[in-house]
Amino acid sequence: MLDSIPVSIVDKKWMKQFLNDIKNAIHRLKDGGVICLAVDAVDEGNYLLRYLRLFLESDEIIFDDVQIDQSDPFLFWNDFVGTGDQVGKIASLAEINVISIFNGCYLPPKFIKDRIKILIGLCNPYKIILIIPIFHEDLYHEKFDNKIIIPQFETAPIKKKKEIIHDILKEADPSLDNTTLTNIVHSILEANPHSRTELQKWIDHYDTFEEQIEFPPKGIMRIFRSATHIDTVNEIHARFISLEEKLKKISENHYQWLGRPLFRQIHDLPEPFVVDEPAYWFSATVSYLSCFLFDSADKSLSILITYNCEAEQLFASHEHHFFNLLRNIRTIMQHGLRIHSNKNRRTIEFVENWFVSNCQKTKPQKQHWRKLTIKLLDECEDFINRLFRCMNMIPDYSEANIIKLQLDRQHKELKRHEWIDMIHNAVMNINPCLSPNKLYDKYTGRIQKELKDSIISDAHLLEEAKKIAENIIIEESSKFPVQAKDFEQMGIEKGPKMGQYLKQSKEIWKQNSIITKEELLKRVMDQTNNSSEKNN
């Protein structure tokens, strides 16, 4: 029932006049245009739009509607008007002449002000009329030719407010006595509800009025009186640039202290905000920050992010949560994860939980990406500010030399792909039969420790790593690769026969020490089989 949602302080007489005013405005705007409804609340605006359609739709007046999402009201323009390569809804409304803009109050005032004339101009060729509810406060200073003001609840006479509150309370709980009614009415008037919608929500919050009550009720947010600010792409971009500049400043401080930048110079990356597409902003921001923080960062970053400072005190802490968040988001957005892997499922669940906490969806829709981009930058800003404070404090800290020693040791640690490349080059020169990946997995702890313990400068780091890689290959090449268990797996039982196999293997290996284990076993078996055939 539409009548179950009261609107402002209007009565049936006013509603009848409202219908006539809208009807006259529709006929007056025969060439198309925009009608603005000044309302107290989003729900009241939507109620009036449904009310109009119920009582005015006919053969002459045909209604349709457009829904605006609170998360990203700017998408209204793309959906209704269109983009450079996609036509909006306006082009498909040949038989429609009134469009109700539900949730119109979410449109930012500046958005309306900057685009109202464009909207009117777009409506004229199609002879379309838009009806847009807008908050009183957002419409107050604007001069629109077709504006209908719905009486405000807040400015109504006290006597009228008391009557409305009294009637709603009696409807909610007919058993209330006059004294209790009077006290509750007084409490509500003191709390000053901004709209009748807000008043209704306050009263509906309580199942009974015999318990301890207060207004506004705890846990109930006040209803907005104006459209909430939504960051534009220019504002988000400006914030992104500010964070990027702070990262560069951190890198400079690191260079002044240790003689090397925290972030190495890399190729120019695509700007995240060059297109009007929030989903792209998010994915491009993830890629951009990942290149900075994971690919171009000095190894000392992994140590620095475990420090924090408060009240001029530096202390060891946990790794900042943003690092793990960014790593996981990049993983699920830029890799095809097999969902049967437990590790992959944990990564997916981590990111989905973050999505749910910020947009209530495990799979974000197009209206969520602006908000998610802003939330990502919120957490990034917290991370960068913490890193900035620590980097400013550490060089003058009493234990700076200890931290420097820690960072220098970390700097001497090569990543997996760096070691494998190094080992691969050495293998090709010494023993091509060996597997670089298997060698790294077998010796990773040892080679990292040897490199960290070496007393060499940064300039000779890779040269030292090359020597370490060559040493393990020489060592591995000098080891007899075959063991008794290899023959057991081939069905040879322990005893004299196996001893003969091992003896033959060593003789072949001494003649060619770079032969692979697989080839060595094959040659032993082939020789044995040939010998057996000759004896037969």
KESE-742113 format. One record per residue (C-alpha): residue in one letter; chain; z, y, x. Coordinates in steps of 0.001 Angstrom, whole numbers, always signed. Example, Ala and Ser with C-alpha at 12.3 -4.5 7.8 and 13.67 -1.06 7.14 Angstrom:
# KESE-742113
NODE residuo cadena      zz      yy      xx
NODE       A      A   +7800   -4500  +12300
NODE       S      A   +7140   -1060  +13670
This chain:
# KESE-742113
NODE residuo cadena      zz      yy      xx
NODE       M      A      +0      +0      +0
NODE       L      A    -993   +3357   +1417
NODE       D      A   +1815   +5055    -492
NODE       S      A   +4352   +3066   +1579
NODE       I      A   +3748   +5420   +4553
NODE       P      A   +4948   +8924   +3694
NODE       V      A   +3119  +11881   +5193
NODE       S      A   +4921  +15011   +6345
NODE       I      A   +6581  +16744   +3366
NODE       V      A   +3592  +16711   +1028
NODE       D      A   +3690  +15704   -2623
NODE       K      A   +1057  +14319   -4999
NODE       K      A     -97  +17800   -5959
NODE       W      A    -740  +18687   -2322
NODE       M      A   -2565  +15403   -1703
NODE       K      A   -4873  +16109   -4615
NODE       Q      A   -5672  +19537   -3199
NODE       F      A   -6169  +17924    +231
NODE       L      A   -8824  +15608   -1185
NODE       N      A  -10641  +18557   -2740
NODE       D      A  -10486  +20536    +520
NODE       I      A  -11956  +17625   +2490
NODE       K      A  -14638  +17053    -117
NODE       N      A  -15652  +20714     -27
NODE       A      A  -15698  +20693   +3790
NODE       I      A  -17934  +17605   +3795
NODE       H      A  -20397  +19242   +1408
NODE       R      A  -20248  +22485   +3386
NODE       L      A  -21065  +20629   +6609
NODE       K      A  -24264  +19079   +5233
NODE       D      A  -25890  +19450   +8668
NODE       G      A  -23004  +17687  +10422
NODE       G      A  -19948  +18905  +12294
NODE       V      A  -16259  +18280  +13005
NODE       I      A  -13183  +18549  +10765
NODE       C      A   -9780  +18642  +12496
NODE       L      A   -6581  +17605  +10736
NODE       A      A   -3390  +19113  +12173
NODE       V      A    -718  +16420  +11770
NODE       D      A   +2842  +15623  +12884
NODE       A      A   +2267  +12087  +14180
NODE       V      A    -401   +9511  +15048
NODE       D      A    +568   +7277  +12095
NODE       E      A    +307  +10189   +9675
NODE       G      A   -3177  +11066  +10888
NODE       N      A   -4305   +7452  +10504
NODE       Y      A   -2722   +7281   +7039
NODE       L      A   -4667  +10341   +5906
NODE       L      A   -7938   +8862   +7208
NODE       R      A   -7373   +5665   +5206
NODE       Y      A   -6382   +7750   +2188
NODE       L      A   -9612   +9751   +2397
NODE       R      A  -11775   +6647   +2599
NODE       L      A   -9963   +5031    -315
NODE       F      A  -10497   +7987   -2657
NODE       L      A  -13699   +9650   -1385
NODE       E      A  -16073   +6866    -317
NODE       S      A  -18996   +6689   -2712
NODE       D      A  -22778   +6470   -2773
NODE       E      A  -22877  +10063   -1519
NODE       I      A  -20111   +9823   +1089
NODE       I      A  -20229   +6747   +3351
NODE       F      A  -17438   +6228   +5875
NODE       D      A  -17221   +4463   +9216
NODE       D      A  -14577   +4685  +11920
NODE       V      A  -13974   +4768  +15659
NODE       Q      A  -10722   +3606  +17255
NODE       I      A   -9245   +5447  +20244
NODE       D      A   -7016   +3488  +22601
NODE       Q      A   -3871   +5186  +23869
NODE       S      A   -4255   +3623  +27327
NODE       D      A   -7548   +5416  +27990
NODE       P      A   -8611   +7877  +25270
NODE       F      A  -11421   +9159  +27523
NODE       L      A  -13378   +5981  +26734
NODE       F      A  -13984   +7482  +23274
NODE       W      A  -16785   +9536  +24797
NODE       N      A  -18511   +6499  +26317
NODE       D      A  -18107   +4442  +23139
NODE       F      A  -19226   +7157  +20736
NODE       V      A  -21693   +9289  +22723
NODE       G      A  -22778   +6793  +25382
NODE       T      A  -23398   +6779  +29130
NODE       G      A  -26425   +7398  +31312
NODE       D      A  -27824   +3912  +30699
NODE       Q      A  -26213   +2936  +27391
NODE       V      A  -26459   +4569  +23957
NODE       G      A  -23181   +5121  +22087
NODE       K      A  -22301   +4435  +18476
NODE       I      A  -23607   +7803  +17297
NODE       A      A  -27210   +6670  +17655
NODE       S      A  -26723   +3707  +15262
NODE       L      A  -25211   +5591  +12320
NODE       A      A  -28321   +6479  +10371
NODE       E      A  -26782   +5728   +6962
NODE       I      A  -23261   +6925   +7756
NODE       N      A  -22219  +10521   +7235
NODE       V      A  -18436  +10546   +7837
NODE       I      A  -16772   +9061  +10920
NODE       S      A  -12968   +8762  +10919
NODE       I      A  -11509   +8970  +14426
NODE       F      A   -8404   +6780  +14246
NODE       N      A   -5689   +7564  +16814
NODE       G      A   -7404  +10916  +17387
NODE       C      A   -4034  +12418  +18344
NODE       Y      A   -4257  +10546  +21661
NODE       L      A   -7181  +12726  +22767
NODE       P      A   -5923  +15236  +25357
NODE       P      A   -6075  +18888  +24143
NODE       K      A   -8335  +19893  +27050
NODE       F      A  -10698  +17039  +26200
NODE       I      A  -11055  +18417  +22651
NODE       K      A  -11344  +22011  +23794
NODE       D      A  -14025  +21273  +26413
NODE       R      A  -16096  +18995  +24202
NODE       I      A  -15749  +20253  +20626
NODE       K      A  -18947  +22319  +20743
NODE       I      A  -20833  +19439  +22378
NODE       L      A  -19593  +17060  +19678
NODE       I      A  -20708  +19457  +16944
NODE       G      A  -24103  +19775  +18625
NODE       L      A  -24455  +15973  +18808
NODE       C      A  -23432  +15519  +15169
NODE       N      A  -26001  +17998  +13801
NODE       P      A  -29211  +15984  +14458
NODE       Y      A  -27669  +12896  +12864
NODE       K      A  -25971  +14876  +10052
NODE       I      A  -22686  +13174  +10891
NODE       I      A  -19216  +14580  +10199
NODE       L      A  -16294  +13608  +12429
NODE       I      A  -12757  +13811  +11034
NODE       I      A  -10254  +13936  +13901
NODE       P      A   -6450  +14065  +13470
NODE       I      A   -4829  +16199  +16190
NODE       F      A   -1190  +17090  +16822
NODE       H      A     -89  +20450  +15419
NODE       E      A    +980  +21650  +18849
NODE       D      A   -2361  +20691  +20412
NODE       L      A   -4339  +22469  +17702
NODE       Y      A   -2095  +25515  +17295
NODE       H      A   -3878  +27817  +19752
NODE       E      A   -7405  +26577  +19115
NODE       K      A   -9795  +28370  +16780
NODE       F      A  -11785  +25770  +14898
NODE       D      A  -13887  +26715  +11884
NODE       N      A  -12994  +23557   +9999
NODE       K      A   -9298  +22947  +10423
NODE       I      A   -6967  +21615   +7740
NODE       I      A   -3249  +22087   +8352
NODE       I      A    -913  +19431   +6969
NODE       P      A   +2522  +21017   +6354
NODE       Q      A   +4936  +20300   +9197
NODE       F      A   +8118  +18377   +8548
NODE       E      A  +10038  +20253  +11237
NODE       T      A   +9386  +23687   +9723
NODE       A      A  +10155  +22641   +6141
NODE       P      A  +13131  +24261   +4335
NODE       I      A  +16449  +22476   +4912
NODE       K      A  +16790  +21821   +1205
NODE       K      A  +13446  +20001   +1129
NODE       K      A  +14343  +17932   +4227
NODE       K      A  +17666  +16904   +2662
NODE       E      A  +15864  +15730    -473
NODE       I      A  +13397  +13647   +1542
NODE       I      A  +16100  +12092   +3753
NODE       H      A  +18249  +11378    +700
NODE       D      A  +15382   +9664   -1146
NODE       I      A  +14365   +7524   +1855
NODE       L      A  +17975   +6419   +2454
NODE       K      A  +18478   +5474   -1203
NODE       E      A  +15257   +3496   -1140
NODE       A      A  +16392   +1705   +2048
NODE       D      A  +19898    +967    +718
NODE       P      A  +20528   +1689   -3002
NODE       S      A  +24218    +714   -2609
NODE       L      A  +25077   +3770    -460
NODE       D      A  +27744   +5970   -2040
NODE       N      A  +27360   +9758   -2162
NODE       T      A  +29864  +10461    +637
NODE       T      A  +28134   +8074   +3054
NODE       L      A  +24756   +9452   +2029
NODE       T      A  +25850  +13012   +2705
NODE       N      A  +27252  +12111   +6132
NODE       I      A  +24102  +10249   +7194
NODE       V      A  +21850  +13071   +5956
NODE       H      A  +23913  +15529   +8010
NODE       S      A  +23663  +13313  +11141
NODE       I      A  +19888  +13005  +10774
NODE       L      A  +19418  +16759  +10287
NODE       E      A  +21407  +17420  +13463
NODE       A      A  +19183  +14965  +15398
NODE       N      A  +16135  +16912  +14115
NODE       P      A  +13368  +14311  +13631
NODE       H      A  +10019  +15749  +14665
NODE       S      A   +8113  +14204  +11779
NODE       R      A   +8569  +12211   +8637
NODE       T      A   +7129   +9220  +10456
NODE       E      A   +9909   +9490  +13037
NODE       L      A  +12500   +9868  +10268
NODE       Q      A  +11197   +6711   +8594
NODE       K      A  +11388   +4743  +11873
NODE       W      A  +14969   +5853  +12445
NODE       I      A  +16047   +4677   +9029
NODE       D      A  +14027   +1441   +9183
NODE       H      A  +15796    +617  +12465
NODE       Y      A  +19044    -250  +10653
NODE       D      A  +19459   -3294   +8422
NODE       T      A  +22639   -1827   +6980
NODE       F      A  +24362   +1549   +7141
NODE       E      A  +27873    +124   +7050
NODE       E      A  +27867    -465  +10813
NODE       Q      A  +28264   +2202  +13486
NODE       I      A  +25035   +4193  +13454
NODE       E      A  +23635   +7099  +15418
NODE       F      A  +20485   +9210  +15422
NODE       P      A  +18164   +8936  +17204
NODE       P      A  +18961   +5192  +17372
NODE       K      A  +19444   +3742  +20835
NODE       G      A  +16318   +2020  +22129
NODE       I      A  +13984   +4047  +19897
NODE       M      A  +11746   +6437  +21817
NODE       R      A  +11109   +9870  +20361
NODE       I      A   +7669  +10204  +18821
NODE       F      A   +5338  +12446  +20805
NODE       R      A   +4647  +15893  +19407
NODE       S      A   +1646  +16400  +21679
NODE       A      A    -905  +14107  +23312
NODE       T      A    +538  +12595  +26494
NODE       H      A   -1163  +13592  +29712
NODE       I      A   -3692  +11068  +30998
NODE       D      A   -4880  +11527  +34568
NODE       T      A   -8560  +12388  +34845
NODE       V      A  -10806  +10832  +37479
NODE       N      A  -10595  +14045  +39524
NODE       E      A   -6793  +13941  +39468
NODE       I      A   -6717  +10263  +40451
NODE       H      A   -9273  +10885  +43202
NODE       A      A   -7271  +13823  +44575
NODE       R      A   -4192  +11633  +44711
NODE       F      A   -6108   +8882  +46495
NODE       I      A   -7347  +11359  +49134
NODE       S      A   -3783  +12608  +49629
NODE       L      A   -2579   +9049  +50326
NODE       E      A   -5476   +8443  +52691
NODE       E      A   -4593  +11611  +54639
NODE       K      A    -978  +10503  +54914
NODE       L      A   -2093   +7128  +56324
NODE       K      A   -4111   +8996  +58959
NODE       K      A   -1069  +11098  +59833
NODE       I      A   +1021   +7932  +60214
NODE       S      A   -1676   +6543  +62515
NODE       E      A   -1585   +9702  +64638
NODE       N      A   +2209   +9482  +64993
NODE       H      A   +1845   +5860  +66077
NODE       Y      A    -727   +6893  +68689
NODE       Q      A   +1516   +9632  +70080
NODE       W      A   +4343   +7123  +70458
NODE       L      A   +2603   +3938  +71652
NODE       G      A    -756   +5212  +72894
NODE       R      A   -2797   +3396  +70245
NODE       P      A   -3555   +4303  +66598
NODE       L      A   -1937   +2298  +63835
NODE       F      A   -5295   +2152  +62020
NODE       R      A   -8481   +1723  +64058
NODE       Q      A  -11618   +3599  +63041
NODE       I      A  -13897   +1514  +60832
NODE       H      A  -17261   +2055  +59156
NODE       D      A  -17443   +4389  +56169
NODE       L      A  -16304   +2584  +53023
NODE       P      A  -17688   +3153  +49497
NODE       E      A  -15730   +5839  +47646
NODE       P      A  -13817   +4271  +44733
NODE       F      A  -14255   +7251  +42382
NODE       V      A  -17944   +8095  +42596
NODE       V      A  -18711   +6504  +39202
NODE       D      A  -17226   +7004  +35757
NODE       E      A  -16006   +3432  +35397
NODE       P      A  -12245   +2699  +35630
NODE       A      A  -12771   -1024  +36287
NODE       Y      A  -14763     -69  +39387
NODE       W      A  -12059   +2413  +40468
NODE       F      A   -9531    -401  +40483
NODE       S      A  -11578   -3016  +42352
NODE       A      A  -12945    -471  +44842
NODE       T      A   -9452    +919  +45499
NODE       V      A   -8202   -2619  +46186
NODE       S      A  -11081   -3178  +48640
NODE       Y      A  -10649    +212  +50320
NODE       L      A   -6903    -151  +50853
NODE       S      A   -7306   -3759  +52011
NODE       C      A   -9797   -2696  +54686
NODE       F      A   -7323     -74  +55876
NODE       L      A   -4100   -2075  +55735
NODE       F      A   -5353   -5567  +56606
NODE       D      A   -8551   -5216  +58637
NODE       S      A   -8167   -1988  +60610
NODE       A      A   -4390   -2084  +61120
NODE       D      A   -2732   -2635  +64473
NODE       K      A    -623   -5789  +64618
NODE       S      A   +2522   -3660  +64811
NODE       L      A   +2097   -2786  +61106
NODE       S      A   +3456   -6217  +60131
NODE       I      A   +6713   -5234  +61886
NODE       L      A   +6851   -1618  +60728
NODE       I      A   +6619   -2546  +57037
NODE       T      A   +9898   -4448  +57375
NODE       Y      A  +11792   -1237  +58205
NODE       N      A  +13253   +1271  +55772
NODE       C      A  +15270   +4459  +56091
NODE       E      A  +17690   +6297  +53861
NODE       A      A  +19977   +9250  +54574
NODE       E      A  +18614   +9549  +58129
NODE       Q      A  +19498   +5892  +58809
NODE       L      A  +16887   +3360  +59926
NODE       F      A  +17482    -297  +59097
NODE       A      A  +15673   -3626  +58912
NODE       S      A  +14634   -4527  +55381
NODE       H      A  +12302   -6844  +53501
NODE       E      A   +8539   -6375  +53642
NODE       H      A   +7503   -3706  +51140
NODE       H      A   +6370   -5429  +47917
NODE       F      A   +3093   -3462  +47788
NODE       F      A   +1750   -5371  +50771
NODE       N      A   +2071   -8685  +48967
NODE       L      A    +764   -7198  +45703
NODE       L      A   -2386   -5850  +47364
NODE       R      A   -2949   -9105  +49244
NODE       N      A   -2743  -11183  +46061
NODE       I      A   -4919   -8865  +43962
NODE       R      A   -7604   -8846  +46647
NODE       T      A   -7455  -12631  +46841
NODE       I      A   -8073  -13238  +43135
NODE       M      A  -10675  -10467  +42798
NODE       Q      A  -12742  -11270  +45862
NODE       H      A  -12428  -15045  +46226
NODE       G      A  -13279  -17972  +43998
NODE       L      A   -9925  -19726  +43725
NODE       R      A   -9745  -23374  +42726
NODE       I      A   -7266  -23434  +39853
NODE       H      A   -6084  -26989  +40666
NODE       S      A   -4466  -25774  +43879
NODE       N      A    -726  -25038  +43531
NODE       K      A    -981  -22180  +46024
NODE       N      A   -3875  -20620  +44110
NODE       R      A   -2066  -20988  +40797
NODE       R      A    +940  -19136  +42219
NODE       T      A   -1338  -16321  +43394
NODE       I      A   -3028  -16079  +39988
NODE       E      A    +306  -16121  +38129
NODE       F      A   +1697  -13400  +40413
NODE       V      A   -1191  -11039  +39641
NODE       E      A   -1270  -11917  +35941
NODE       N      A   +2452  -11119  +35683
NODE       W      A   +1768   -7733  +37261
NODE       F      A   -1026   -7117  +34756
NODE       V      A   +1244   -8071  +31845
NODE       S      A   +4013   -5755  +33046
NODE       N      A   +1580   -2831  +33085
NODE       C      A    -867   -3472  +30242
NODE       Q      A    +585   -6449  +28298
NODE       K      A   -2500   -8560  +29049
NODE       T      A   -3105  -11322  +31584
NODE       K      A   -6820  -10417  +31441
NODE       P      A   -7133   -6606  +31325
NODE       Q      A   -9666   -5042  +28978
NODE       K      A  -11823   -2000  +29749
NODE       Q      A   -9217    +418  +28331
NODE       H      A   -6555    -830  +30763
NODE       W      A   -8206    -208  +34142
NODE       R      A   -7421   +3521  +34341
NODE       K      A   -3719   +2836  +33829
NODE       L      A   -3781     -98  +36260
NODE       T      A   -5458   +2060  +38918
NODE       I      A   -2735   +4692  +38471
NODE       K      A      +4   +2027  +38672
NODE       L      A   -1559    +581  +41835
NODE       L      A   -1547   +4054  +43426
NODE       D      A   +2082   +4541  +42295
NODE       E      A   +3151   +1469  +44255
NODE       C      A    +880   +2343  +47168
NODE       E      A   +2423   +5821  +47330
NODE       D      A   +5930   +4340  +47480
NODE       F      A   +4823   +2071  +50331
NODE       I      A   +3110   +4869  +52286
NODE       N      A   +6040   +7269  +51841
NODE       R      A   +8453   +4666  +53179
NODE       L      A   +6179   +3937  +56149
NODE       F      A   +5749   +7683  +56771
NODE       R      A   +9512   +8282  +56860
NODE       C      A  +10094   +5356  +59228
NODE       M      A   +7241   +6326  +61548
NODE       N      A   +8654   +9858  +61816
NODE       M      A  +12135   +8568  +62610
NODE       I      A  +11533   +5594  +64943
NODE       P      A  +10342   +7388  +68147
NODE       D      A  +13603   +9406  +68316
NODE       Y      A  +15814   +6568  +67140
NODE       S      A  +18566   +5335  +69494
NODE       E      A  +17097   +1812  +69538
NODE       A      A  +13463   +2900  +69754
NODE       N      A  +12939    +926  +73000
NODE       I      A  +13979   -2310  +71305
NODE       I      A  +11559   -1674  +68442
NODE       K      A   +8829    -780  +70960
NODE       L      A   +9371   -4078  +72774
NODE       Q      A   +9166   -5880  +69425
NODE       L      A   +5893   -4107  +68569
NODE       D      A   +4391   -4770  +72018
NODE       R      A   +5068   -8503  +71657
NODE       Q      A   +3524   -8467  +68177
NODE       H      A    +498   -6605  +69548
NODE       K      A    -157   -9527  +71883
NODE       E      A    -586  -11957  +68988
NODE       L      A   -4202  -12737  +68126
NODE       K      A   -5272  -13682  +64609
NODE       R      A   -6565  -17167  +63801
NODE       H      A  -10236  -16167  +63751
NODE       E      A   -9847  -14350  +67089
NODE       W      A   -8343  -17422  +68745
NODE       I      A  -10963  -19771  +67261
NODE       D      A  -13788  -17549  +68523
NODE       M      A  -12154  -17511  +71965
NODE       I      A  -11656  -21313  +71974
NODE       H      A  -15194  -21911  +70673
NODE       N      A  -16740  -19980  +73578
NODE       A      A  -14600  -21886  +76084
NODE       V      A  -15408  -25242  +74468
NODE       M      A  -19152  -24569  +74737
NODE       N      A  -18750  -23952  +78471
NODE       I      A  -16332  -26790  +79280
NODE       N      A  -16456  -29626  +76720
NODE       P      A  -18699  -29200  +73649
NODE       C      A  -17325  -32430  +72180
NODE       L      A  -14005  -30774  +71266
NODE       S      A  -13328  -29074  +67904
NODE       P      A  -12167  -25410  +68151
NODE       N      A  -10396  -25605  +64777
NODE       K      A   -8493  -28783  +65669
NODE       L      A   -7518  -27356  +69054
NODE       Y      A   -6166  -24174  +67429
NODE       D      A   -4169  -26136  +64845
NODE       K      A   -2700  -28330  +67590
NODE       Y      A   -1825  -25601  +70100
NODE       T      A   -1331  -22472  +67968
NODE       G      A   +2394  -22099  +68663
NODE       R      A   +1965  -22634  +72397
NODE       I      A    -960  -20244  +72948
NODE       Q      A    +649  -17466  +70896
NODE       K      A   +3864  -17801  +72896
NODE       E      A   +2071  -17846  +76254
NODE       L      A    +159  -14695  +75338
NODE       K      A   +3293  -12884  +74114
NODE       D      A   +5241  -13875  +77233
NODE       S      A   +2487  -12734  +79618
NODE       I      A   +3045   -9447  +81454
NODE       I      A    -405   -7955  +81029
NODE       S      A   -1639   -4617  +79710
NODE       D      A   -3601   -4123  +76500
NODE       A      A   -6790   -3718  +78547
NODE       H      A   -6485   -7289  +79876
NODE       L      A   -5213   -8935  +76666
NODE       L      A   -8461  -10724  +75753
NODE       E      A   -9044  -11753  +79354
NODE       E      A   -5617  -13412  +79413
NODE       A      A   -6268  -15096  +76046
NODE       K      A   -9534  -16490  +77435
NODE       K      A   -7680  -18060  +80384
NODE       I      A   -5113  -19630  +78039
NODE       A      A   -7906  -21059  +75857
NODE       E      A   -9717  -22507  +78900
NODE       N      A   -6507  -24126  +80168
NODE       I      A   -5857  -26028  +76937
NODE       I      A   -9476  -27221  +76844
NODE       I      A   -9256  -28487  +80438
NODE       E      A   -5955  -30134  +79598
NODE       E      A   -7317  -31712  +76413
NODE       S      A  -10455  -32901  +78219
NODE       S      A   -8338  -34735  +80813
NODE       K      A   -6619  -36827  +78158
NODE       F      A   -7896  -40317  +77374
NODE       P      A   -8845  -39906  +73676
NODE       V      A   -8514  -43512  +72446
NODE       Q      A   -5275  -45246  +71460
NODE       A      A   -4434  -48764  +70247
NODE       K      A   -4042  -47522  +66679
NODE       D      A   -7721  -46502  +66650
NODE       F      A   -8727  -50136  +67128
NODE       E      A   -6089  -51318  +64645
NODE       Q      A   -7746  -49110  +62024
NODE       M      A  -11022  -50877  +62839
NODE       G      A   -9442  -54293  +62151
NODE       I      A   -8660  -55364  +65744
NODE       E      A   -5268  -57058  +66032
NODE       K      A   -2877  -56431  +68920
NODE       G      A   -3265  -58879  +71781
NODE       P      A   -5620  -59753  +74654
NODE       K      A   -8674  -58779  +72626
NODE       M      A   -7367  -55284  +72007
NODE       G      A   -6453  -54990  +75680
NODE       Q      A  -10053  -55768  +76559
NODE       Y      A  -11274  -53077  +74142
NODE       L      A   -8961  -50467  +75692
NODE       K      A  -10060  -51445  +79213
NODE       Q      A  -13736  -51087  +78294
NODE       S      A  -13015  -47716  +76670
NODE       K      A  -11398  -46343  +79847
NODE       E      A  -14299  -47496  +82000
NODE       I      A  -16810  -45714  +79760
NODE       W      A  -14618  -42604  +79564
NODE       K      A  -14253  -42371  +83379
NODE       Q      A  -18044  -42228  +83625
NODE       N      A  -18257  -39472  +80936
NODE       S      A  -14958  -37676  +80219
NODE       I      A  -16501  -35248  +77685
NODE       I      A  -17601  -37987  +75315
NODE       T      A  -16128  -37714  +71803
NODE       K      A  -13646  -40305  +70579
NODE       E      A  -16004  -41377  +67815
NODE       E      A  -18896  -41932  +70235
NODE       L      A  -16616  -43745  +72662
NODE       L      A  -15396  -46188  +69990
NODE       K      A  -18959  -46799  +68839
NODE       R      A  -20180  -47618  +72358
NODE       V      A  -17285  -50031  +72942
NODE       M      A  -18002  -51863  +69685
NODE       D      A  -21746  -51955  +70415
NODE       Q      A  -21168  -53422  +73899
NODE       T      A  -18794  -56051  +72496
NODE       N      A  -21209  -57030  +69742
NODE       N      A  -24136  -57281  +72198
NODE       S      A  -22039  -59435  +74535
NODE       S      A  -21084  -61744  +71638
NODE       E      A  -24740  -62143  +70610
NODE       K      A  -25756  -63110  +74184
NODE       N      A  -22982  -65716  +74399
NODE       N      A  -24149  -67215  +71124
